């Protein structure tokens, strides 16, 4: 091959790589779906529920409390994580400790891992001097904690299926029943009895709870929730969608684990869906409340100066 031909071949590879990456971007813009777990409104709702629960649990505590204004600052920071420009969200690995992927198609566009992003937020919180910045950063940290209550983010399972015009996991858009969650939270403060001394531990705890939930029985059926999300075979890798597919909340049929039952069936908005989503959303609220409690104890550098007492 002559030098001119060699350059032409490399240029051709470069054009194909850029075209592939551009195709991914265009697909994302056309689809316009949310590739993070929960939308901005849902993140805010989970954050406000956590703040209300924390306030109830600390009612008799003489230590600092979060004021309504501070709670709003945290909630705005949580929502900002979900409101990030869509093209940026498309290219961020919004998955807990995923395997680094390599290749010529989009690798040069992909930013660093979920875990690295999370640790960067914690480091910024520790260095921040303005309380408004600290509250916004706590909100982002809480947003990451909420993300790993989603099975696809915690296992993780890569959600983008461009050939099916889908980039989102259907669990992520399942409704949050606010009144039901609040009733279930009620005066249960047991999750605040022993708060970890690091945000990363809180994140890991919620992710572990999600994995345990996925491995638990699927309602009355002879199956587990791994029918929807199958964990990776090796640590650090991606799992996959199981035989039920990306159909959380919808009518679906799939093979049961008991041979004599030919098919397992879930109807649209099956009670099993509602119970599973409720438990994961409760975990998101409780994890957020633990992060807030750690913040009030000075986690991330210093206790909030203007906290109510």
N, C-alpha and C positions, 0 to 999 in steps of 0.2 A: 504494500500500500504506500502510495506516495505521501509526502508531508501534507499536500493540499487535500488529498482524500481523507487522511487521518483527521485533519482539522474539521473537514466537512462532517465526518461521522460523529465527532464529539459535539459539534454544534447541533447535529440532529438529535442526539441524546438529550442535550440541554433543552432543546425546544420541546421535546416530548415530555420531559419532566415538568417544565413550566406549564405546558398545556394540561397535564394531568392535575397539577395543583390548582390551576385556574378552574378546571372542571369541578373540583371539590368545592371551591369557593362559590362558584355559580350555583351548584346544586344546593348549597346551604342557603344562599340568598333566595332561591326559588322556593325551597321548602319552608323557610322562615320559622321552623319549629324551635322549641327551647331544648337545647342539649344539656342543660344543667337540670338537676333534680329540683322540682318546684319552680314556680315563677316568682317574680318580685313580691307580688301581693301575698302569696303563700308563705314566703320567707318572713315577711313582716308579721303576718298573723301568728306564726309559730313563735316568733320572738316576743310579741306582746303577751301571748299566753304564758310563756316562760316567766316573763317579768311579773305578771299577776300572781302566778304560783309562788315565785320567790318572795314577793311582798307578803303573801298570806303566811308563808312559813317563817318569815323573819319578823312578824308583827310584834312579838314579845322580846325580840333581840335588841340589846342596847347598842349594837354596832351600827355602822353606816348602812343606809338603804339607798336604793336608786330612786331618784326623783322622776316624775313623769317626763320632764324635759330630757333627762339623761337617757331614759328608756327610748324616747323618740330618736335621739342621736344614734343609739345602738341599732334600732330597727332600720333607720335610713342606711346605715352601713351594711346591714345584712341584705337589704334590697338592692344596694348598689352592686353587690357581687353578681346578682342575677340580671341586672340591667346593663352589664358590660356589652359593648358593641357586639353584634351577632357574629361578625367575621372573626373577632378575637375569641369568642366563646367556641366557635367551630374548631379553632386550631389549638385550644388548650386541652390537655389531657385532664378532664374533670373526673378522674377515677383514682380511687385510693390505691397507692402503690402499684401501678400497672407496670407491665414489662415494657421496657423501652423498645419502640419499634424502629426498624431501619429500612431504608429503601429509597429509591429515587423519586417516588411519586410525590409525597408530601413531607418527608422527613425534615427537609431544610426549612419548613414553615412551622413545625411543631415546637411549642415552647416547653419549658421544663415540667416535671411531674407535679401532680396534685400535692404530694407531701412537701416538695420544695416550696411551692407557693404558700402552703400553710405555715411552714416554719419561717418564711420571710415575713408574713403578717405578724407572727409572734415577736420576731426580732424588732420590727418597726414599732410595735406596741411598747416594748421594753425601752425603746429609745425616745419615744414621743414625749414631748413636754406639754403641749397644749391639750387640755382635756377634750376638746371637740375632736381632735385627731385620735385620741385614745379611745373615745367612745365609738368612733367610726371603725377603727381597727378591731375593737372587740366585736362589733357587728359582723365584720367580715369573717372573723374567727368562728363566731357562732354560725354563720352561713355554711362554712365548711363542715362543722359538726352536724348540721342539719342535712347536708348532702349525703353523708355516709349512712343516714337512715334509709336511703334508697338502695335496694339490692344491687342494681346495675352499677352503682358508684362504689359500693363497699366490697363486692366480690373480687374483681369487677367484671362486668360483661360489656363489651364494646357495643354501643347502641346504634351506630350509624349503619344503615342498610340502604345505600344510595340506589341500588338496583330495585328496591321496593319503595323508593321515594319516602324513606323514613330515617330520621336522625334522632328521634326521641324514644325513651322507654315509656310505655303506657302507664306504668305505676306512677311516674312523676306527675302526671296530670290528674290523678285520681282526686276527687273532691275531699276537702278538709271539712269535717263536720264540727264546727267550732263549739257549739253548745254541748255536744256529746263529749268532746275532749275535756272541756272544762268540768263537766260533771264527774268524769272519771278521775281527773286530777284532784279535785276537791281539796281536802286537807292532808293528802298523803305527802309527807315531807321526807320519807325514808331515803329517797335518792340524794338528799342533801346532807344526810347524817355523816357521810365520809367523802368529802370532795377531794379529788386528787390534787397534787401540788403542781401539775402542769397541764396546759391546754392540750398538748399532744396525747397525754394519757386519756383525757376525756374523749378526744377524737377516736382513739384506738378502742376505747370501751364501747362507744356507740357502733362502730364498725363491726366489732366482735358480736355484739347483740344482733346486728342485722344478719350476719352469717349464720348465727345460731337459729334465728327465725326462719331463714331459708331452708335449713335442714330439718325443720320441725314438720309435724303432720299437716297435710293440706285439708283442714276441716275434717269431715267424716270420711274422706276418700282414702283408699289405700295407696297413698302417694305422699310425697313431700313437696314443698314449694320449689325444690330443685327441678320440678317439671317445667318451671318458667325460667329459672336462672340456675345454671349448672356451674358450680365453683371451678376455678382453674385446677388442672391436675398438678401443676407445679407452682410453688410460691413465686410471686412476682409476675405471673402470666395473666392472660385474660381467660375468663370462663366463656360460656356460650349460652345461648338460649336453648332451653330444653324442648321436649316434645310438644309442650303447650305453646311454645313460641312467645313472641312479644304481644301477648293478648290479654294482659292483666285488665280485669274489669269487663271483658267481653265474653260472649259465648265461645266456648272452645271445647274440643274433644281431644283426648290423647290416650295412649295405652296406659292401663293401670299396672301397678307392680304385682297384682294378684292375677295370675293367668286366667282363672275362670271368669273374671270380670273383664270383658273384652275392651271396654272403653270407660274412661273417667270423663265426666261431663260437668262443666261449670256453666251456669247461665249468666247472662249480662247482669252485672251488679249483684252477683251471688253473695249471700251472707258471708261466705268464706273470704271473699275479696274485701268486704267492708271491715271484717274483724282484723285481717292482716294489715290493711292500710292504717287502721286506727292504732294498732300497736306500734307500728313503725313511726307514725306521727307523734305518738306519746313519747317514744324514745327520743325523737328530735327535740321536743319541748323540754324534756328532763335534762338532756345533754346541754341544751342552751342555758337552762337555769343553773346547772353546775358551773358552766363557764362564767356566768354572771357572778355567782357566789365567789369563785376564785378571784375574779377581778376586784370585788369588794374587799377581799382579804389582802389585796396588794399584789395579786398575780399580774405579772407584766411590768413590774417596776415600783408602782406606788398606788395606794388607795386613791379613789377619786376625791378630789378636794372639795367638791361642792355637793357631795352626797347628802341626802336627807338623813336626819337622825330622829 
